[in-house]
């Protein structure tokens, strides 16, 4: 959920991952959570804010002569439906994978 909120303010997924990866992966190791699944959960959290302000919105507004408030209601409803659904499924499916500690060099 933290990544979803931060994604509203920092649009670059790659740049965010470089900053957040060390403590996200350390938290995953501390909780003994599958590291690959943590990355997928992170990616989903980063993608969820795009349901509120999707990448296609700005060109669509210009082409159709619309204002942001004409579309934001539809995208916000989509976000509110998908947020609990996606995060719930990630939590349930993530609990099905076994933890394997990383191999030390």
ABEGO torsion letter per residue (X at the ends): XAAAAAAAABABAAAAAAAAAAAAAAAAAAAGBBAAAAAAAAAAAAAAAAAABBAAAAAAAAAAGBBAAAAAAAAAAAAAAAAAAAAAAAAAAAAABBBBBBBBX
